[in-house]
Each structure stands twice: as structure tokens, then as C-alpha cells.
Amino acid sequence: MRNFHSIITQLKHYMSVNKEGKVLDKDLAKALGMSQANFATVKRRNSTPYENILIFCKKEELCCTDIFFE
């Protein structure tokens, strides 16, 4: 299973396919339905927001296995 930073990198990579330019933390926070401050706190604590990621995967019809596992 991937660690928090690998999961974030994978999500940013997925989002970059549909967006021109670099995907920032604020873009990812918005996609996950989180405030920028909340996302920064989660990132600092190295705490994976599983529920938010699973909801994002369902909405985007993305296989969560691709996000969580190598």
C-alpha cells in the first residue's frame, strides 16, 4: 500500500491528464471536497483522507486500487 505522499502524487498525476499546467495542492483539496487549510493540516500530519479519496474515485469513475496500491 502506498504512503500518503505517493497517493497524493498519484492523484495529482491523474488530475494533470485533464488539466493544462501543474496541479497544485489547492486544486487537489478542492477535488477532494476539502478546504485548503484542512488539506494542509492533513498533509502536515501525514494522515490520508481515505473517505474523501474514495468519494473522488467514485465520482471520477477511477479505480481506487490504482491510487492506493502499486
Contacts in CASP RR format, 6 or more apart in sequence:
PFRMAT RR
TARGET T0000
AUTHOR 0000-0000-0000
METHOD contacts of the structure
MODEL  1
MRNFHSIITQLKHYMSVNKEGKVLDKDLAKALGMSQANFATVKRRNSTPY
ENILIFCKKEELCCTDIFFE
1 68 0 8 1.000
1 69 0 8 1.000
2 10 0 8 1.000
2 67 0 8 1.000
2 68 0 8 1.000
2 69 0 8 1.000
2 70 0 8 1.000
3 46 0 8 1.000
4 43 0 8 1.000
4 46 0 8 1.000
4 47 0 8 1.000
4 48 0 8 1.000
5 46 0 8 1.000
6 70 0 8 1.000
7 48 0 8 1.000
7 53 0 8 1.000
7 67 0 8 1.000
7 68 0 8 1.000
8 28 0 8 1.000
8 43 0 8 1.000
10 66 0 8 1.000
10 67 0 8 1.000
11 28 0 8 1.000
11 31 0 8 1.000
11 32 0 8 1.000
11 53 0 8 1.000
11 56 0 8 1.000
11 67 0 8 1.000
12 23 0 8 1.000
12 28 0 8 1.000
14 60 0 8 1.000
14 62 0 8 1.000
14 67 0 8 1.000
15 23 0 8 1.000
15 27 0 8 1.000
15 28 0 8 1.000
15 31 0 8 1.000
16 22 0 8 1.000
16 23 0 8 1.000
19 27 0 8 1.000
25 36 0 8 1.000
25 39 0 8 1.000
25 40 0 8 1.000
25 43 0 8 1.000
26 36 0 8 1.000
26 39 0 8 1.000
28 39 0 8 1.000
29 35 0 8 1.000
29 36 0 8 1.000
29 38 0 8 1.000
29 39 0 8 1.000
30 36 0 8 1.000
31 56 0 8 1.000
32 39 0 8 1.000
32 49 0 8 1.000
32 52 0 8 1.000
32 53 0 8 1.000
32 55 0 8 1.000
32 56 0 8 1.000
33 52 0 8 1.000
33 55 0 8 1.000
33 56 0 8 1.000
34 42 0 8 1.000
34 49 0 8 1.000
34 52 0 8 1.000
39 49 0 8 1.000
42 48 0 8 1.000
42 49 0 8 1.000
53 64 0 8 1.000
53 67 0 8 1.000
53 68 0 8 1.000
54 64 0 8 1.000
56 62 0 8 1.000
57 63 0 8 1.000
57 64 0 8 1.000
57 67 0 8 1.000
END
